[in-house]
């Protein structure tokens, strides 16, 4: 079981959270073509190694935040606020 650190509530078991997909994906403008919209909806990175993800603490503060998790080992190196970048979040 993963232990995930919520920036507001502290470290909790993963069963208190829900995965929200890749972090730092910009929503396209409303006037984009269908191909661009399809890329936004369906194309995501799938790296072997560190990966920035969105999570929500559904059984706690109910807030969204980001973590950097290694997809090979599941080690979480940091959690941070959505307004921060992974580099800023020491």
C-alpha positions as a Markdown table, in Angstrom:
| # | Residue | x | y | z |
|---|---|---|---|---|
| 1 | Unk | 0.0 | 0.0 | 0.0 |
| 2 | Unk | 1.2 | 3.5 | -0.8 |
| 3 | Unk | 1.5 | 6.2 | 1.8 |
| 4 | Unk | 0.6 | 9.5 | 0.2 |
| 5 | Unk | 1.4 | 12.8 | 1.8 |
| 6 | Unk | -1.5 | 15.3 | 1.4 |
| 7 | Unk | -0.1 | 18.9 | 1.6 |
| 8 | Unk | -2.9 | 19.8 | 4.0 |
| 9 | Unk | -3.6 | 16.6 | 6.0 |
| 10 | Unk | -0.2 | 14.9 | 6.1 |
| 11 | Unk | 0.6 | 11.3 | 5.3 |
| 12 | Unk | -2.3 | 8.9 | 4.8 |
| 13 | Unk | -3.0 | 5.5 | 3.2 |
| 14 | Unk | -3.7 | 5.4 | -0.5 |
| 15 | Unk | -7.3 | 4.2 | 0.1 |
| 16 | Unk | -8.2 | 7.8 | 1.1 |
| 17 | Unk | -7.3 | 9.2 | -2.3 |
| 18 | Unk | -8.3 | 8.9 | -6.0 |
| 19 | Unk | -6.0 | 9.2 | -8.9 |
| 20 | Unk | -6.7 | 12.1 | -11.3 |
| 21 | Unk | -4.3 | 11.5 | -14.2 |
| 22 | Unk | -1.2 | 13.3 | -15.4 |
| 23 | Unk | -0.5 | 16.6 | -13.8 |
| 24 | Unk | 0.3 | 19.9 | -15.6 |
| 25 | Unk | -2.0 | 19.3 | -18.7 |
| 26 | Unk | -3.3 | 22.6 | -20.0 |
| 27 | Unk | -6.9 | 22.7 | -21.1 |
| 28 | Unk | -7.0 | 23.9 | -24.8 |
| 29 | Unk | -8.8 | 27.0 | -25.9 |
| 30 | Unk | -12.5 | 26.6 | -26.9 |
| 31 | Unk | -11.7 | 27.2 | -30.6 |
| 32 | Unk | -9.3 | 24.3 | -31.2 |
| 33 | Unk | -9.9 | 21.7 | -34.0 |
| 34 | Unk | -11.1 | 18.2 | -33.3 |
| 35 | Unk | -7.6 | 16.7 | -33.6 |
| 36 | Unk | -6.2 | 19.0 | -30.9 |
| 37 | Unk | -9.2 | 18.3 | -28.7 |
| 38 | Unk | -8.7 | 14.5 | -29.2 |
| 39 | Unk | -5.0 | 14.8 | -28.2 |
| 40 | Unk | -6.0 | 16.6 | -25.0 |
| 41 | Unk | -8.5 | 14.0 | -24.1 |
| 42 | Unk | -6.7 | 10.8 | -25.0 |
| 43 | Unk | -3.0 | 11.3 | -25.3 |
| 44 | Unk | -0.9 | 11.1 | -22.1 |
| 45 | Unk | 2.7 | 10.4 | -21.3 |
| 46 | Unk | 3.5 | 7.0 | -20.0 |
| 47 | Unk | 7.1 | 7.2 | -18.8 |
| 48 | Unk | 9.2 | 4.6 | -16.9 |
| 49 | Unk | 10.4 | 6.6 | -14.0 |
| 50 | Unk | 9.4 | 9.8 | -12.2 |
| 51 | Unk | 6.0 | 11.1 | -13.3 |
| 52 | Unk | 3.9 | 14.1 | -12.0 |
| 53 | Unk | 0.3 | 13.0 | -11.2 |
| 54 | Unk | -2.9 | 14.6 | -9.9 |
| 55 | Unk | -4.6 | 13.1 | -6.8 |
| 56 | Unk | -7.6 | 14.2 | -4.7 |
| 57 | Unk | -8.0 | 13.4 | -1.0 |
| 58 | Unk | -11.6 | 12.2 | -1.1 |
| 59 | Unk | -11.7 | 10.9 | 2.5 |
| 60 | Unk | -10.1 | 14.0 | 4.0 |
| 61 | Unk | -9.9 | 17.6 | 3.0 |
| 62 | Unk | -11.3 | 16.8 | -0.6 |
| 63 | Unk | -8.6 | 19.0 | -2.2 |
| 64 | Unk | -6.6 | 18.3 | -5.3 |
| 65 | Unk | -2.8 | 18.2 | -5.2 |
| 66 | Unk | 0.1 | 16.8 | -7.2 |
| 67 | Unk | 2.7 | 14.1 | -6.5 |
| 68 | Unk | 5.8 | 12.9 | -8.3 |
| 69 | Unk | 5.8 | 9.1 | -8.3 |
| 70 | Unk | 8.3 | 6.7 | -9.9 |
| 71 | Unk | 6.2 | 4.4 | -12.1 |
| 72 | Unk | 8.7 | 1.6 | -11.8 |
| 73 | Unk | 9.1 | 1.5 | -8.0 |
| 74 | Unk | 6.0 | 3.5 | -6.9 |
| 75 | Unk | 8.2 | 5.6 | -4.6 |
| 76 | Unk | 6.8 | 9.1 | -4.1 |
| 77 | Unk | 9.5 | 11.7 | -4.0 |
| 78 | Unk | 7.3 | 14.7 | -3.3 |
| 79 | Unk | 3.8 | 16.1 | -3.1 |
| 80 | Unk | 2.9 | 19.7 | -3.8 |
| 81 | Unk | 0.1 | 22.2 | -4.5 |
| 82 | Unk | -1.4 | 22.5 | -8.0 |
| 83 | Unk | -0.1 | 26.1 | -8.1 |
| 84 | Unk | 3.5 | 24.9 | -7.7 |
| 85 | Unk | 5.8 | 23.2 | -10.2 |
| 86 | Unk | 7.5 | 20.0 | -9.3 |
| 87 | Unk | 10.9 | 21.8 | -9.3 |
| 88 | Unk | 9.6 | 24.4 | -6.7 |
| 89 | Unk | 8.3 | 21.8 | -4.3 |
| 90 | Unk | 11.4 | 20.5 | -2.6 |
